[in-house]
């Protein structure tokens, strides 16, 4: 059974940093690409970053390039999203996700990130 658990969210001041973690179980983690998404209030969920099985990573939102980094530790079955220089517009629920069985997308429960002074 695929299980994704996000952690590391919280309240941070503008300019601060957070590292989100996505702990995975129930599938062969090292063979799976993992992505981070976020959903701000009143907005659609958007793809933030993804990392392949070969550790190739990509940030998909231009405003996040240079501030966010995605990485993975296959020994710990965990993917990280390092978020630096956070801005109020980064406030959202952050989800990790993976696709299995060709087309079935699985989601974690999400972790709230609030950037506010």
MIGUBA-991665 format. One line per 4 residues: their letters; for each residue z, x, y of N, C-alpha, C, O. Coordinates in nm, 2 decimals, decimal comma. Layout:
BEGIN
a	Z:X:Y:Z:X:Y:Z:X:Y:Z:X:Y | ...
This chain:
BEGIN
xxxx	0,00:0,08:-0,12:0,00:0,00:0,00:0,00:0,09:0,12:0,09:0,17:0,14 | -0,10:0,07:0,21:-0,11:0,15:0,33:0,00:0,11:0,43:0,03:-0,01:0,45 | 0,07:0,21:0,48:0,18:0,19:0,57:0,17:0,30:0,68:0,17:0,42:0,66 | 0,17:0,25:0,81:0,17:0,33:0,92:0,28:0,30:1,01:0,31:0,18:1,04
xxxx	0,36:0,40:1,05:0,48:0,37:1,14:0,47:0,46:1,26:0,48:0,59:1,25 | 0,46:0,40:1,37:0,46:0,48:1,50:0,60:0,49:1,55:0,69:0,41:1,53 | 0,63:0,60:1,62:0,76:0,63:1,69:0,73:0,72:1,80:0,63:0,78:1,82 | 0,84:0,73:1,89:0,83:0,83:2,00:0,81:0,76:2,13:0,81:0,83:2,23
xxxx	0,78:0,63:2,14:0,76:0,57:2,27:0,89:0,56:2,34:1,00:0,59:2,29 | 0,88:0,51:2,47:1,00:0,49:2,55:0,96:0,48:2,69:0,85:0,46:2,73 | 1,06:0,49:2,78:1,05:0,49:2,92:1,05:0,63:2,98:1,13:0,71:2,95 | 0,95:0,66:3,05:0,93:0,79:3,11:0,89:0,78:3,26:0,81:0,69:3,29
xxxx	0,93:0,87:3,34:0,89:0,87:3,48:0,74:0,93:3,49:0,70:1,00:3,41 | 0,67:0,89:3,60:0,54:0,94:3,62:0,54:1,09:3,62:0,63:1,15:3,68 | 0,45:1,15:3,56:0,44:1,30:3,55:0,51:1,35:3,42:0,50:1,47:3,39 | 0,58:1,27:3,35:0,65:1,31:3,24:0,57:1,32:3,11:0,45:1,29:3,12
xxxx	0,63:1,35:3,00:0,56:1,37:2,87:0,63:1,29:2,76:0,75:1,27:2,76 | 0,55:1,25:2,67:0,60:1,19:2,54:0,51:1,24:2,43:0,39:1,27:2,45 | 0,57:1,25:2,31:0,49:1,28:2,19:0,51:1,16:2,09:0,62:1,14:2,05 | 0,41:1,09:2,06:0,41:0,99:1,97:0,38:1,04:1,83:0,30:1,13:1,81
xxxx	0,44:0,98:1,73:0,42:1,02:1,59:0,37:0,90:1,51:0,41:0,78:1,54 | 0,29:0,92:1,42:0,24:0,82:1,33:0,26:0,87:1,18:0,18:0,96:1,14 | 0,36:0,81:1,12:0,39:0,85:0,98:0,31:0,76:0,88:0,32:0,64:0,89 | 0,24:0,82:0,79:0,15:0,74:0,70:0,20:0,76:0,56:0,25:0,86:0,52
xxxx	0,18:0,65:0,48:0,20:0,65:0,34:0,12:0,55:0,27:0,06:0,46:0,33 | 0,11:0,57:0,14:0,03:0,47:0,06:-0,11:0,50:0,04:-0,19:0,42:-0,02 | -0,16:0,62:0,09:-0,30:0,65:0,07:-0,31:0,81:0,08:-0,21:0,87:0,12 | -0,42:0,86:0,05:-0,44:1,00:0,06:-0,46:1,05:0,20:-0,58:1,04:0,25
xxxx	-0,36:1,08:0,26:-0,36:1,11:0,41:-0,46:1,22:0,45:-0,53:1,20:0,54 | -0,46:1,32:0,37:-0,54:1,44:0,41:-0,69:1,41:0,40:-0,77:1,48:0,46 | -0,73:1,30:0,34:-0,87:1,26:0,32:-0,90:1,15:0,42:-1,01:1,09:0,41 | -0,82:1,12:0,52:-0,84:1,01:0,60:-0,84:1,04:0,75:-0,75:1,12:0,80
xxxx	-0,93:0,99:0,82:-0,93:1,00:0,97:-0,83:0,90:1,02:-0,81:0,79:0,97 | -0,76:0,94:1,13:-0,66:0,85:1,19:-0,69:0,84:1,34:-0,74:0,94:1,40 | -0,67:0,73:1,40:-0,70:0,70:1,54:-0,57:0,64:1,61:-0,49:0,58:1,55 | -0,57:0,67:1,74:-0,47:0,61:1,82:-0,54:0,51:1,92:-0,65:0,54:1,97
xxxx	-0,48:0,39:1,94:-0,53:0,29:2,03:-0,42:0,25:2,12:-0,30:0,28:2,09 | -0,45:0,18:2,23:-0,34:0,13:2,31:-0,39:-0,01:2,37:-0,51:-0,03:2,38 | -0,29:-0,09:2,40:-0,31:-0,22:2,46:-0,22:-0,24:2,57:-0,10:-0,25:2,55 | -0,27:-0,25:2,69:-0,19:-0,28:2,80:-0,18:-0,43:2,82:-0,27:-0,50:2,77
xxxx	-0,08:-0,48:2,89:-0,06:-0,62:2,91:-0,19:-0,68:2,98:-0,24:-0,63:3,08 | -0,24:-0,79:2,92:-0,35:-0,86:2,97:-0,49:-0,79:2,95:-0,59:-0,83:3,00 | -0,48:-0,68:2,87:-0,61:-0,60:2,85:-0,64:-0,60:2,70:-0,55:-0,62:2,62 | -0,76:-0,57:2,67:-0,80:-0,55:2,53:-0,75:-0,42:2,48:-0,73:-0,32:2,55
xxxx	-0,73:-0,41:2,35:-0,69:-0,29:2,28:-0,81:-0,19:2,29:-0,93:-0,22:2,27 | -0,78:-0,06:2,33:-0,88:0,04:2,34:-0,85:0,16:2,26:-0,74:0,19:2,23 | -0,96:0,22:2,21:-0,95:0,34:2,14:-0,92:0,46:2,23:-0,98:0,48:2,33 | -0,81:0,53:2,20:-0,77:0,64:2,28:-0,81:0,78:2,22:-0,87:0,86:2,30
xxxx	-0,79:0,80:2,10:-0,82:0,93:2,04:-0,83:0,92:1,89:-0,78:0,82:1,83 | -0,90:1,01:1,83:-0,91:1,01:1,68:-0,92:1,15:1,63:-0,96:1,25:1,70 | -0,88:1,17:1,50:-0,88:1,30:1,44:-0,93:1,29:1,30:-0,89:1,20:1,23 | -1,02:1,38:1,27:-1,09:1,37:1,13:-1,01:1,44:1,03:-0,90:1,50:1,06
xxxx	-1,05:1,43:0,91:-0,99:1,50:0,80:-1,00:1,66:0,82:-0,92:1,73:0,76 | -1,09:1,70:0,89:-1,11:1,84:0,92:-1,04:1,89:1,05:-1,07:1,99:1,10 | -0,96:1,80:1,10:-0,88:1,83:1,22:-0,97:1,83:1,35:-0,93:1,88:1,45 | -1,09:1,78:1,34:-1,17:1,76:1,46:-1,12:1,64:1,53:-1,11:1,53:1,48
xxxx	-1,09:1,67:1,66:-1,03:1,56:1,74:-1,12:1,52:1,86:-1,20:1,60:1,91 | -1,10:1,40:1,91:-1,17:1,36:2,02:-1,09:1,26:2,10:-1,02:1,17:2,05 | -1,09:1,28:2,23:-1,03:1,18:2,33:-1,14:1,09:2,38:-1,24:1,15:2,43 | -1,12:0,96:2,37:-1,23:0,87:2,41:-1,22:0,81:2,55:-1,32:0,75:2,59
xxxx	-1,11:0,83:2,61:-1,09:0,77:2,75:-1,10:0,89:2,85:-1,02:0,98:2,84 | -1,19:0,88:2,94:-1,22:1,00:3,03:-1,09:1,03:3,11:-1,06:1,15:3,13 | -1,01:0,93:3,15:-0,90:0,96:3,23:-0,78:1,03:3,15:-0,69:1,07:3,21 | -0,80:1,03:3,02:-0,69:1,09:2,94:-0,73:1,24:2,90:-0,64:1,31:2,85
xxxx	-0,85:1,28:2,92:-0,89:1,41:2,88:-0,82:1,51:2,96:-0,81:1,50:3,09 | -0,76:1,61:2,90:-0,68:1,71:2,96:-0,54:1,68:2,97:-0,45:1,76:3,00 | -0,51:1,55:2,94:-0,36:1,51:2,95:-0,31:1,47:2,81:-0,20:1,50:2,78 | -0,40:1,42:2,72:-0,36:1,37:2,59:-0,42:1,46:2,49:-0,53:1,51:2,50
xxxx	-0,35:1,49:2,38:-0,40:1,57:2,27:-0,35:1,50:2,14:-0,24:1,46:2,12 | -0,45:1,49:2,05:-0,42:1,44:1,91:-0,42:1,55:1,81:-0,50:1,64:1,82 | -0,32:1,55:1,72:-0,32:1,65:1,62:-0,26:1,59:1,49:-0,21:1,48:1,49 | -0,27:1,66:1,38:-0,22:1,61:1,25:-0,15:1,72:1,17:-0,18:1,84:1,19
xxxx	-0,05:1,68:1,09:0,01:1,77:1,00:0,00:1,71:0,86:0,08:1,61:0,83 | -0,09:1,76:0,78:-0,11:1,70:0,65:0,01:1,72:0,56:0,03:1,64:0,46 | 0,09:1,82:0,58:0,21:1,84:0,49:0,31:1,73:0,52:0,39:1,70:0,43 | 0,31:1,68:0,64:0,41:1,57:0,68:0,34:1,43:0,68:0,41:1,34:0,72
xxxx	0,22:1,42:0,65:0,15:1,29:0,65:0,17:1,23:0,79:0,20:1,11:0,80 | 0,15:1,30:0,89:0,18:1,26:1,03:0,07:1,30:1,13:0,02:1,41:1,12 | 0,04:1,21:1,21:-0,05:1,23:1,33:0,03:1,22:1,45:0,12:1,13:1,47 | 0,00:1,31:1,55:0,07:1,31:1,68:-0,02:1,28:1,79:-0,14:1,31:1,79
xxxx	0,04:1,22:1,89:-0,04:1,20:2,02:0,06:1,26:2,13:0,16:1,20:2,17 | 0,02:1,38:2,18:0,10:1,44:2,29:0,04:1,39:2,42:-0,08:1,40:2,44 | 0,13:1,33:2,50:0,09:1,27:2,62:0,16:1,34:2,74:0,28:1,34:2,75 | 0,08:1,41:2,82:0,14:1,48:2,94:0,09:1,42:3,07:-0,01:1,34:3,07
xxxx	0,16:1,45:3,17:0,12:1,40:3,31:0,10:1,25:3,31:0,00:1,20:3,36 | 0,20:1,18:3,25:0,18:1,04:3,23:0,18:0,96:3,37:0,24:1,00:3,46 | 0,10:0,86:3,37:0,08:0,77:3,49:0,12:0,63:3,46:0,12:0,59:3,34 | 0,15:0,55:3,56:0,19:0,41:3,53:0,08:0,34:3,46:0,11:0,25:3,38
xxxx	-0,04:0,37:3,48:-0,15:0,30:3,41:-0,16:0,34:3,26:-0,24:0,28:3,19 | -0,08:0,43:3,22:-0,08:0,46:3,07:0,02:0,37:3,00:0,03:0,38:2,88 | 0,09:0,29:3,08:0,18:0,19:3,01:0,11:0,10:2,92:0,01:0,03:2,96 | 0,15:0,09:2,80:0,09:0,01:2,69:0,17:0,02:2,56:0,26:0,10:2,55
xxxx	0,13:-0,06:2,47:0,17:-0,04:2,33:0,07:0,04:2,26:-0,05:0,02:2,27 | 0,12:0,15:2,20:0,03:0,24:2,13:0,04:0,22:1,98:0,14:0,21:1,92 | -0,08:0,22:1,92:-0,09:0,19:1,78:-0,17:0,30:1,71:-0,27:0,36:1,77 | -0,13:0,34:1,59:-0,22:0,42:1,51:-0,29:0,34:1,41:-0,24:0,23:1,37
xxxx	-0,40:0,39:1,36:-0,48:0,31:1,27:-0,56:0,40:1,18:-0,59:0,51:1,21 | -0,60:0,34:1,06:-0,69:0,41:0,97:-0,78:0,30:0,90:-0,74:0,19:0,89 | -0,89:0,35:0,86:-0,98:0,26:0,78:-0,99:0,30:0,64:-1,01:0,42:0,61 | -0,97:0,21:0,55:-0,97:0,24:0,41:-1,07:0,15:0,34:-1,11:0,05:0,39
xxxx	-1,11:0,18:0,22:-1,19:0,10:0,14:-1,32:0,06:0,21:-1,38:-0,04:0,19 | -1,37:0,16:0,29:-1,50:0,14:0,36:-1,49:0,07:0,49:-1,56:0,11:0,59 | -1,41:-0,04:0,50:-1,42:-0,12:0,62:-1,29:-0,19:0,66:-1,28:-0,26:0,76 | -1,18:-0,17:0,58:-1,06:-0,24:0,61:-0,98:-0,15:0,70:-0,94:-0,04:0,67
xxxx	-0,95:-0,21:0,82:-0,87:-0,13:0,92:-0,72:-0,17:0,91:-0,69:-0,29:0,90 | -0,64:-0,07:0,90:-0,49:-0,09:0,90:-0,43:-0,04:1,03:-0,47:0,05:1,09 | -0,33:-0,12:1,07:-0,26:-0,09:1,19:-0,11:-0,07:1,17:-0,05:-0,12:1,07 | -0,05:0,02:1,25:0,10:0,02:1,25:0,15:-0,09:1,34:0,07:-0,17:1,39
xxxx	0,28:-0,09:1,36:0,34:-0,20:1,43:0,34:-0,17:1,58:0,36:-0,26:1,67 | 0,31:-0,05:1,62:0,30:-0,01:1,76:0,43:0,04:1,82:0,54:0,01:1,77 | 0,42:0,12:1,92:0,53:0,17:1,99:0,51:0,16:2,14:0,40:0,19:2,19 | 0,61:0,11:2,22:0,59:0,08:2,36:0,61:0,21:2,44:0,70:0,28:2,42
xxxx	0,51:0,23:2,53:0,52:0,34:2,63:0,52:0,28:2,76:0,43:0,20:2,80 | 0,63:0,31:2,84:0,64:0,25:2,98:0,65:0,37:3,07:0,75:0,45:3,06 | 0,56:0,38:3,17:0,57:0,49:3,27:0,60:0,42:3,40:0,53:0,35:3,46 | 0,72:0,46:3,45:0,77:0,39:3,57:0,88:0,48:3,63:0,96:0,54:3,56
x	0,89:0,47:3,76:1,00:0,54:3,83:1,12:0,44:3,85:1,22:0,48:3,91
